[in-house]
Amino acid sequence: NNVIYNGYEVTTKKCKFSFLVETSKGLKEIDIQFSKFLLPEASQESLAAVIGAGIALELSLTAIKNTIESNYMPPKSRASVFEGLNESMIIDSSYNSSKQSVLTFLGLLERLKEKTKRPIAFIMGDMRELGEAAAKEHEEVAHKIIPVVDYLYCLGPLTAQYVAPI
């Protein structure tokens, strides 16, 4: 059975991924929705793999949907969204991450900002275990943050040293 990515919607309250699944009875749609955190569109690849695994285990689409929605949880302080003052959104992504995951998440924030016209407050933690590349990686992310984020809060010595000054 094929799992075909069919679309992505994101608001300040939820994100929804739509897939089409090829079955013996034709194409069936399955929507996976999260409301306690937001995932960037790139997460569709992982979700498609989980759906495919559920199909291989002969689970119903309803069971797959319910299992993903009730059991998937990103690490604490990764993609957490809170309502802020003055119509702002607070995004907590202070958990250790990589440059690519931060850039992917910034794309999600840019999409939300365009859609809602609300200011973005972003909590960023250090990207650890980068060795000699720490300065370069943090500085590259800092330059990408500027056009998207209205308020930046840095947690950790690396963000304080390399991101905050930019």
Backbone bond lengths (Angstrom), bond angles and torsions (degrees), N, CA, C in turn:
res aa  C-N    CA-C-N  psi(-1)  N-CA   C-N-CA  omega(-1)  CA-C   N-CA-C  phi
1 N - - - 1.459 - - 1.526 109.44 -
2 N 1.321 116.14 138.21 1.454 121.35 177.64 1.518 110.69 -94.73
3 V 1.330 115.68 144.77 1.456 122.36 173.48 1.521 105.31 -113.66
4 I 1.326 116.13 120.37 1.462 121.91 -174.71 1.518 109.03 -115.03
5 Y 1.314 115.60 123.45 1.463 120.22 178.00 1.521 108.93 -66.84
6 N 1.347 116.78 133.32 1.455 120.46 -172.90 1.520 114.07 -124.58
7 G 1.326 119.30 -4.70 1.454 118.99 177.47 1.512 113.99 150.76
8 Y 1.329 113.74 167.81 1.458 122.57 -174.59 1.518 108.44 -146.27
9 E 1.314 116.13 135.06 1.459 122.38 174.63 1.520 107.85 -130.03
10 V 1.316 116.09 140.96 1.456 119.40 176.43 1.521 109.20 -139.58
11 T 1.334 115.39 137.70 1.457 123.42 172.66 1.527 105.64 -132.81
12 T 1.311 116.02 -178.49 1.467 118.68 177.42 1.515 112.15 -71.03
13 K 1.316 117.38 -13.76 1.465 121.59 -176.43 1.524 114.23 -105.31
14 K 1.345 117.92 -19.56 1.463 118.74 -174.98 1.524 110.62 -163.39
15 C 1.317 113.68 163.96 1.462 120.20 167.46 1.520 107.00 -132.84
16 K 1.331 114.94 142.46 1.460 120.21 -176.43 1.520 109.07 -132.76
17 F 1.322 114.82 131.32 1.457 123.10 176.45 1.518 107.98 -111.52
18 S 1.317 117.36 131.07 1.460 121.66 178.67 1.525 109.88 -112.36
19 F 1.312 115.10 137.86 1.466 121.88 178.97 1.515 108.81 -133.56
20 L 1.318 115.81 152.11 1.451 122.49 169.45 1.510 106.61 -109.76
21 V 1.325 116.64 134.67 1.457 121.54 -179.62 1.518 107.78 -117.21
22 E 1.306 115.07 127.05 1.459 121.36 178.87 1.526 108.21 -80.28
23 T 1.336 116.12 118.41 1.468 121.03 178.78 1.528 109.13 -122.83
24 S 1.298 116.01 175.87 1.468 120.04 177.36 1.526 111.53 -64.86
25 K 1.325 116.87 -20.50 1.468 121.77 179.74 1.530 112.03 -99.24
26 G 1.332 117.54 13.33 1.465 121.75 -179.22 1.514 111.88 104.45
27 L 1.329 116.23 -167.27 1.460 121.38 -179.56 1.521 110.78 -78.35
28 K 1.321 116.04 132.50 1.460 122.53 175.46 1.521 107.75 -121.04
29 E 1.331 116.41 141.05 1.459 120.44 -179.73 1.526 109.94 -93.81
30 I 1.317 114.94 142.21 1.466 121.15 173.41 1.529 107.01 -134.39
31 D 1.322 115.80 126.85 1.462 121.96 178.09 1.521 108.45 -110.22
32 I 1.319 115.82 130.61 1.457 121.97 176.50 1.520 106.62 -111.08
33 Q 1.336 116.94 124.86 1.458 120.74 -174.83 1.522 110.81 -128.92
34 F 1.327 114.57 138.43 1.467 121.40 177.15 1.521 108.53 -124.40
35 S 1.337 116.40 140.47 1.465 119.74 179.72 1.528 113.41 -125.45
36 K 1.321 118.51 -11.25 1.463 120.28 -179.46 1.522 112.46 -92.86
37 F 1.318 116.35 -11.02 1.457 122.48 178.86 1.521 107.50 -157.52
38 L 1.316 115.71 164.95 1.455 120.53 179.13 1.517 109.34 -116.03
39 L 1.305 115.76 139.29 1.459 121.35 176.79 1.521 108.68 -116.18
40 P 1.322 117.59 142.51 1.461 119.43 176.07 1.524 110.91 -70.39
41 E 1.306 116.00 160.93 1.468 121.54 -176.92 1.524 111.79 -57.82
42 A 1.321 117.82 -30.51 1.462 121.21 -179.85 1.529 112.67 -59.78
43 S 1.315 117.69 -17.01 1.467 121.58 178.94 1.518 112.11 -67.89
44 Q 1.317 117.67 -12.32 1.462 121.13 -179.38 1.519 112.17 -58.47
45 E 1.321 117.93 -31.38 1.471 119.74 -179.90 1.531 111.42 -64.58
46 S 1.323 116.20 -45.02 1.466 120.10 178.89 1.519 111.26 -65.92
47 L 1.320 116.01 -42.57 1.462 119.51 179.80 1.526 111.11 -64.06
48 A 1.332 117.19 -40.18 1.472 120.16 177.83 1.524 110.62 -61.61
49 A 1.322 117.03 -38.95 1.469 120.43 178.83 1.526 110.84 -64.35
50 V 1.329 117.30 -40.74 1.467 121.01 178.81 1.531 110.33 -66.31
51 I 1.328 116.31 -41.71 1.468 119.61 177.30 1.527 109.84 -61.15
52 G 1.334 116.27 -44.25 1.464 120.62 178.21 1.520 112.25 -60.11
53 A 1.325 116.24 -40.61 1.468 119.88 178.59 1.528 110.45 -65.30
54 G 1.340 116.74 -40.78 1.462 120.18 178.06 1.517 112.13 -62.76
55 I 1.318 116.40 -39.22 1.461 120.64 177.57 1.527 110.05 -65.16
56 A 1.342 116.57 -42.44 1.470 120.39 178.55 1.532 111.24 -61.48
57 L 1.318 116.28 -29.67 1.471 120.98 177.65 1.528 111.99 -86.47
58 E 1.325 115.32 4.77 1.467 123.29 177.64 1.528 113.51 63.40
59 L 1.332 116.39 34.26 1.459 121.07 173.99 1.524 108.74 -82.73
60 S 1.308 117.06 151.70 1.467 120.32 176.44 1.527 108.88 -72.10
61 L 1.330 116.22 157.72 1.470 119.67 178.03 1.524 111.05 -61.98
62 T 1.324 116.37 -34.58 1.464 120.28 177.42 1.526 110.65 -64.42
63 A 1.322 117.18 -43.61 1.471 120.71 178.54 1.525 110.60 -64.58
64 I 1.317 117.24 -40.43 1.473 120.89 178.74 1.523 109.52 -62.12
65 K 1.322 116.30 -50.04 1.471 121.58 -179.85 1.532 110.80 -57.16
66 N 1.327 116.40 -51.92 1.469 120.78 -177.62 1.518 112.24 -62.57
67 T 1.322 116.79 -38.92 1.464 120.55 -179.92 1.515 111.51 -66.32
68 I 1.332 117.16 -45.04 1.470 120.28 179.35 1.527 109.89 -63.50
69 E 1.323 116.59 -50.08 1.467 120.08 -175.71 1.519 113.40 -64.39
70 S 1.316 117.57 -32.63 1.464 119.11 -177.47 1.530 113.49 -91.84
71 N 1.326 117.87 -17.02 1.462 119.01 -175.46 1.528 115.30 -113.88
72 Y 1.320 118.46 -20.00 1.458 118.94 -178.50 1.516 109.65 -77.10
73 M 1.316 115.86 128.66 1.456 120.99 178.96 1.525 108.35 -148.04
74 P 1.332 117.48 119.25 1.465 118.29 176.82 1.524 109.66 -68.65
75 P 1.321 117.16 163.98 1.472 119.41 177.45 1.536 110.88 -57.80
76 K 1.312 116.32 152.66 1.460 121.51 177.62 1.535 108.76 -55.08
77 S 1.305 115.86 140.90 1.470 123.34 -179.72 1.523 112.87 66.63
78 R 1.308 116.45 30.02 1.463 121.49 173.24 1.522 106.86 -127.00
79 A 1.307 116.99 110.83 1.463 123.23 175.66 1.528 113.30 69.73
80 S 1.312 118.29 24.86 1.462 121.08 177.83 1.527 109.03 -80.84
81 V 1.321 116.83 136.29 1.458 121.96 -177.57 1.524 109.03 -121.01
82 F 1.335 115.28 132.58 1.461 121.33 179.62 1.527 109.00 -131.96
83 E 1.312 115.81 150.01 1.460 120.39 173.89 1.522 108.22 -76.27
84 G 1.325 116.38 131.94 1.460 121.44 178.84 1.510 111.65 -107.40
85 L 1.310 116.32 -177.48 1.453 121.94 177.07 1.525 110.13 -74.09
86 N 1.314 116.45 157.58 1.468 122.72 175.47 1.517 112.78 53.65
87 E 1.337 115.85 42.19 1.469 121.78 176.78 1.529 114.17 67.35
88 S 1.325 117.52 13.38 1.463 119.45 -179.44 1.527 110.72 -81.35
89 M 1.321 115.51 160.67 1.460 122.93 173.12 1.523 106.36 -112.59
90 I 1.313 116.00 135.72 1.462 120.99 176.35 1.514 107.25 -106.86
91 I 1.318 115.71 123.75 1.454 122.01 -179.51 1.520 107.43 -113.50
92 D 1.320 116.07 117.38 1.465 121.56 179.35 1.523 108.58 -99.56
93 S 1.319 114.98 108.99 1.457 120.87 175.33 1.523 108.28 -129.54
94 S 1.322 114.51 46.83 1.461 119.84 -174.64 1.521 113.82 -84.47
95 Y 1.331 116.77 -8.03 1.462 120.34 177.40 1.527 109.35 -67.45
96 N 1.314 117.63 143.80 1.464 122.66 179.49 1.534 110.72 -49.01
97 S 1.333 116.71 130.57 1.460 119.97 -179.97 1.524 109.88 -145.13
98 S 1.308 114.87 -176.11 1.463 120.68 177.37 1.524 109.06 -105.44
99 K 1.315 116.57 166.76 1.459 120.72 177.63 1.529 109.96 -58.51
100 Q 1.325 117.37 -46.09 1.460 119.92 -176.74 1.518 112.34 -62.56
101 S 1.334 118.12 -39.37 1.463 118.85 179.94 1.531 110.79 -69.10
102 V 1.326 118.19 -36.27 1.465 120.15 177.00 1.529 109.69 -65.86
103 L 1.332 117.54 -43.63 1.466 120.62 179.74 1.528 111.35 -63.74
104 T 1.329 116.96 -39.00 1.459 120.96 177.37 1.521 110.07 -63.49
105 F 1.317 116.43 -42.93 1.457 120.60 179.67 1.527 110.99 -67.61
106 L 1.329 117.81 -35.34 1.465 120.47 176.41 1.531 110.48 -62.42
107 G 1.337 116.83 -34.08 1.462 120.25 175.20 1.517 111.42 -61.61
108 L 1.330 117.05 -40.40 1.463 121.51 176.63 1.524 109.93 -63.52
109 L 1.332 117.02 -43.20 1.465 120.57 -179.83 1.515 111.24 -64.51
110 E 1.319 116.58 -38.96 1.461 120.55 178.36 1.532 110.13 -61.90
111 R 1.305 115.83 -42.38 1.471 121.50 177.94 1.533 110.59 -62.17
112 L 1.331 116.86 -44.62 1.465 121.04 178.22 1.525 111.72 -64.09
113 K 1.309 116.13 -42.20 1.466 120.07 -178.45 1.523 110.65 -63.97
114 E 1.321 117.41 -42.33 1.464 121.18 177.88 1.521 110.68 -63.01
115 K 1.315 116.44 -40.62 1.466 121.81 -176.47 1.525 111.99 -72.68
116 T 1.338 117.59 -40.79 1.466 120.98 -172.39 1.522 114.06 -99.93
117 K 1.322 116.96 -20.24 1.482 122.02 -176.06 1.532 111.34 61.52
118 R 1.337 116.15 24.36 1.460 120.97 -179.53 1.521 110.34 -99.96
119 P 1.340 117.71 148.60 1.467 119.62 176.48 1.528 111.10 -68.47
120 I 1.319 115.25 150.62 1.461 122.40 -178.39 1.519 109.47 -113.06
121 A 1.331 116.39 126.03 1.468 122.51 170.69 1.522 106.10 -107.55
122 F 1.313 117.60 122.67 1.461 122.88 -173.40 1.524 109.50 -118.14
123 I 1.327 116.39 127.19 1.458 122.06 176.67 1.523 106.99 -102.78
124 M 1.320 116.11 114.20 1.461 120.63 -176.46 1.518 110.41 -116.87
125 G 1.310 115.54 133.08 1.452 121.48 175.27 1.514 110.70 -102.76
126 D 1.296 115.90 172.46 1.465 122.04 179.23 1.526 111.84 -59.71
127 M 1.313 115.04 145.50 1.462 121.45 167.00 1.528 103.58 -96.52
128 R 1.302 116.12 106.59 1.462 120.84 -172.19 1.518 112.81 -92.58
129 E 1.306 114.09 172.41 1.467 123.49 174.60 1.524 112.53 60.58
130 L 1.344 115.91 37.34 1.462 120.82 179.29 1.523 112.52 -102.04
131 G 1.319 116.55 -7.78 1.456 120.04 179.19 1.519 111.83 58.68
132 E 1.320 115.97 -132.92 1.469 121.54 -177.32 1.523 112.87 -67.67
133 A 1.322 118.00 -16.16 1.465 121.40 -179.08 1.530 112.47 -85.43
134 A 1.332 118.10 -1.42 1.469 121.31 -174.57 1.514 112.64 -56.30
135 A 1.323 117.55 -48.14 1.466 120.29 -177.81 1.524 110.65 -62.05
136 K 1.310 117.32 -50.15 1.468 122.28 -177.39 1.525 111.37 -61.09
137 E 1.327 117.50 -46.55 1.464 121.38 -177.76 1.535 111.26 -64.35
138 H 1.325 117.81 -44.82 1.455 121.21 179.60 1.527 110.96 -65.81
139 E 1.323 117.62 -39.86 1.465 120.77 -180.00 1.533 111.22 -66.90
140 E 1.324 117.83 -38.70 1.466 120.75 177.26 1.526 110.62 -61.99
141 V 1.314 116.48 -43.61 1.470 120.69 178.04 1.529 110.03 -64.19
142 A 1.323 117.40 -41.25 1.467 121.02 -179.29 1.519 111.12 -56.89
143 H 1.306 117.51 -42.44 1.469 120.80 -179.93 1.523 111.96 -67.34
144 K 1.316 117.82 -30.34 1.469 121.81 178.16 1.526 111.53 -77.78
145 I 1.320 117.15 -25.11 1.459 122.52 -179.73 1.526 110.88 -70.60
146 I 1.318 117.29 -37.42 1.467 122.65 -170.94 1.531 113.43 -51.38
147 P 1.338 121.06 -49.52 1.467 118.48 -177.03 1.538 114.87 -76.21
148 V 1.319 117.60 -10.82 1.470 120.66 -174.36 1.522 112.44 -104.55
149 V 1.305 117.47 -44.21 1.460 123.20 -168.91 1.524 111.02 -97.32
150 D 1.333 115.79 134.62 1.465 120.88 179.29 1.528 112.11 -90.15
151 Y 1.328 116.41 -35.72 1.465 122.18 -179.96 1.514 107.82 -133.73
152 L 1.315 116.47 125.62 1.459 121.12 -178.32 1.524 109.46 -118.32
153 Y 1.329 115.19 131.16 1.457 122.08 175.46 1.517 106.98 -119.54
154 C 1.324 115.55 121.89 1.465 121.49 -176.28 1.520 110.21 -102.44
155 L 1.333 115.63 132.56 1.463 121.63 177.22 1.517 108.68 -117.18
156 G 1.286 116.93 121.79 1.458 120.86 176.74 1.516 112.68 110.52
157 P 1.323 115.25 157.23 1.471 119.96 -175.91 1.530 114.33 -67.39
158 L 1.341 118.30 -30.73 1.465 119.57 -178.27 1.529 111.77 -72.03
159 T 1.328 116.80 -42.78 1.466 118.39 177.71 1.529 109.97 -68.04
160 A 1.336 116.75 -37.25 1.471 119.93 177.88 1.534 110.60 -62.43
161 Q 1.318 116.44 -39.47 1.468 121.00 -176.77 1.516 112.89 -78.14
162 Y 1.329 117.95 -40.94 1.468 120.16 -170.49 1.525 115.40 -110.17
163 V 1.327 119.05 -28.50 1.460 121.07 -176.66 1.515 111.36 -94.12
164 A 1.320 117.33 -50.33 1.462 121.62 -175.05 1.549 113.31 -55.36
165 P 1.324 119.90 -42.46 1.469 119.38 179.85 1.535 113.88 -61.93
166 I 1.325 116.81 -30.02 1.473 119.86 -178.74 1.515 109.52 -77.48
